[in-house]
Amino acid sequence: MLNVIDSHTGGEPTRVVLSGGPDLGKGSLAEKAKRLATEHKDFYRALVVEPYGQEAMVGALLVQPTDPSCVTGVIYFDAAAVIGMCGHGTIGLAVTLAHLGHIGEGTHKIETPAGIVEVTLKDKNTVTVQNIESHRYQQNVELDVQGIGKVRGDIAYGGNWFFIVKESPTAVEPTNIRQLTDHAIKVRECLYAQGIEGKNGGMIDHIIFYGPALTEQGHSRNFVLCPDDSYDRSPCGTGSSARLACLAADQGLAPNEEIYQESIIGSAYTLSYQLSHNAGAVIPSITGQAFITREAKIITNATDSLRHGVSW
């Protein structure tokens, strides 16, 4: 039996696992994340797919931090992979910790496999995440994608690796979600087929298409494909971090200048960045809101043939 609290951040669900998870042994958070990915796939996948989870859900397994200055450690995952960092999940986690009375308003540190991030709880629903250092790795990488044609994008890191397409091959509008999903999958498959990777062999498993904002205050609207082929209902915190690194590199946004980033469904984050001490890198800030949706006990039945999730 597992104790969980669910929330959503801009429509994107997060399931925080409070207790009942597997023993991941000792070592760094990165080492524990690797054990979760390689030894406990049935466990983490079952929590975020039907019938026990839902489409687009990201899990957040609480673990003991190795840095005593952090209020908790966390390992994020979706149906396809254990992931290094999750922006919407961190906003949801901060709201969950506040709901439990573990943190109050103010700034707190959270340890992730990608590094330590800071969260500032402004009220019970509003959180600013100061993410890990983010950077652009390659600019204007051209792909010839079957069924789409020429596509150009930047490879950038914001806690996960992204291929960021500034001019989407399909209009970034809610009515085009199915086509955007299909096109993003094709772009990712093209990257894999050509062996295109992030720095040090980083897997580029997230694709972002950008288009014009659909509101007056919006800077732009994005569509984000996640590793499990679902789309991000929020504007994606790590993707927005990677995007900020690209905007900074192109001198398209000044340090501390705020923009309003829309998601494909119209939810939004307020974004800004500071320059890092390392040349070409930025420290992103992402502000959004999360809301608790349920507290539950997950019961996995040994005789349930679908206890590890539905596969199509």
N, C-alpha and C positions, 0 to 999 in steps of 0.2 A: 504494500500500500504506500502511495506517495501523496504527500501534501503539496498542493499547488495553489498559486493565485494567478488568475488570468487578468490581463489588461489589454487595451489597444492604444496605440499611439498613431494618431492620424488615420485610423482605420486598420492599421497593421497589428495583428495580435501577437502578444508575448505571453508565454506560460513560464512562470518562475517556479522552479522545483525547490521547495523549502527543505524537504527531508525525504529519505527513502531511496536516494540515488545509489549507484554502485560505488564500491571502494576503489578509488583511483590511485591509491598508494601514495608514495612520497615523491618529492621533487618539485620542479618549477610548475607553474600553471600551464606552460606550453607542453611539458611532458605529460601532465595529467590530461590535457586536451587530446594529445595524441593517443593515449590509452583509451579514452572515451571513443575516439574515432575508429580505432582498430579492433577493440575488444568488446564494445558494447553498442554496436550499431542497432541491434534489435531494440534495445532499451530506449535510445534517444529517438529513433524513428517512430516508434509506437506512440510517443507522447505528442507528436505534432501532426500526425496524419489521421484520417478517418480509420476506425470509428471513435477513437479516443481523443483525437485532436481535430483540427480543421485546416482547410487550405490556407496557405501563406503563413501559418503559425511558426514562430521562432521560439525555441526553448531556451531557458536560462537556468543552468544548473549551479546553485550556490555551492561554493567550496571555501575552505579555509584559505585566506590570503597568505602569501609568503612574506608580504610587507606589512608589518604591524600598524603602519599608519593608515591602512585601508580598512573601510568598514566591512568589506566582504571581498571575496574573489568570485568570479563567475566565468562559466564556459558556455558559449552560445552555440546553437545548432539549429538546422532546419531539417527537412526530410531527406536532403541529399548529402549533407556534409556538416561537420563541426567547423565553425567559422571563427576567425580570429577576434573579431570585434563586431558589435551591432549597435548602431546609433539609436534606432527606435527602441530596441530592447533595453538599452541603458536608461533611456527616459522612463520606460515602463518599469524597470527594476527600481529606480529611485522612488517613483510614486508608490510602488509596492512596499519598499522598506519604510517609507513614511506612514503608509496605511497600517503597518505592523507596529509602529512606534519605535522603530530602530534608529531612525534619523529624524531630525527636525529641519526647519528652514536654515539655510546656510550652505556652505561648501563642504563636500566630502569626497574622499578618494575611493575608487573602485579598481581592483586589479583584474585585468583581462589577459588572455594569452598574448595579445598584441602589445600590451603595455598598460601602464596606470593612466586612468582617465579621471578627471574631476567632474563632479556633478554639483550644480547649485540648485537646490530646491527653493523656488521662489514662493510657491504656495502649494497646496496639496496636489495640484495637477500640473503645474508648470515647472519645467526643468530646463536648465542650460547645461549641455555637455561640452566640456573642453576636451576635445579628442586628442589622440596621439598625433605626433608629427606626420604630416601628409605631404606628398610630392608628386609631380609629374615625371614619369620615366621616359616616355617617347611621345613625340608630337606628330600629328597628321600621318598616321599609319594607314596605308591604303589597302583595302581588300577588294577582291572581285568576288562578290557573293552570288552564288547560283540563284537565279530567280529574282534577284534584286538589282544587281549591277555593282557599280563602284560605290564603296562606302569608305569614308575617312573618319578616323577617330584618334583620340589620345589614350595612351595607357597611363593610368595614374593609380596611386595607392592612398587609401584613407582608412586603413584597418583591414580592408579586403582589396583585391585587385579588380580594376574596372577598365572596360573599354568604353570610352565616352564619345558618342557621336553627336556633334554639335548641330548637324542638320539631318534630322531624322528622315529616313526614306519613306515614312508614313506619317501623316499628320498626327501629332501627339494630342489626341482628343479621346474622351471616354468611349465614344462609339467605335473606336478603332482598336480596342484592347486586344481582341483576338488576333488581328493582323499584326499588331505591334509585337505581340508575344511570338508569333510564328517567325517574324523577321529577325527578332533578337536571338532566337534559338539558332537560326541559320548563320547569323554573324558569329555567334560563339563557336558553332561547329566549324566555321571557316578558320577561325583563330586556331582551334585545336588541330585541324588538318594541316595547317602551315607551320605548326610548332611555335607559334608566337606566344611568348610568355612575359610575365613581369620580371623584375630584377631577381636574380638568384633562383630562377625557375619558378617564380610565383605563378600559380594557376589563375588565369583571368576567367573567373566563373560568374561575374556580374557584367551585364551590358546595360548601358544607359543611352536612351534617345532623348534629345532635347528639342523643344519647339517653343513657339511664342506663348507667353502667359495668356490666360483666359480671363484674368481680372485686371483692374487698373493698377493695383498695388504690386502685382506680381512681376518678378524679374524674368522668369521663364517657367515652363512646365516640363516635367520630366516623366519618362516611363522607365522603370527599372526592372530588369529581369533578374531573378534570384537563382541560385544554383539548382533549386528543385523545380525550375521552370514556372513557378508562380510569379506574379508581378507584385511589386511592393506597393501597398496602398498608401504608405507614407512617402515623402520625398527621398527617403533613404539617408540615414545619417552618415554612414561611411562613404556612400556615393557622393553626397553633398560635400563631404570633406575633400574627396578627390577632385571634385569640380572646383572647389575654392582654390586648390593648388594650381589648377589649370588657369583659372581666371587671374590669379596673382602673377603667374608666369607670363601671361599675355598682357599684363597691365590693364586688365579689364575691370578690376575692382581694387580700391585702395585699402590698406590695412584699417581695420575697425569700422569700415563702411558696411552698413547692413543692407541685405537684400532679402526679399520675401520669395522663397522658393516653393512653387506649387507642385503637388504630385498629380498623377494622372487622374485621380478622383476629385482633386480640388482641395485636399487638406494641405497644410503648409508648415514649413519651418522658417524661422528667422535665422539668417546665416551671417557670419562675419569671420575674420581671421586676424591673427597677429603673425608677424614674421618670426621665423625660428632663427636660432643662432646658426643653424646649418644652412648654407646657401641653397636657394632653390626650394626650401621647404617652408611650410606654414603650420601654425597651430590653429585648427578650426574651432569655432564655437557654433553649436546647433541648439536652438531653443524651440521646444515644442511642448505639447500637452499630451498626457496619458490619463486614462480613466480605468479604474478597477471594474471588471465585469463579473468576476465570480471567485469564490473560494471553494475548493473541492478536494476530495480524496479520490485519487485514481486507483481503481481496483483492477488488477490484471488477473484474469482467470486462466489457470493452467490448461483448462479444457477448451478455451476459446480459440478456434482456428484462426481468428483474425486479431489475436492479441498483439501481434507485431505490426499491425497496420494493413490497410488494403493496398494491393498492387494492381496496376492496370497494365 
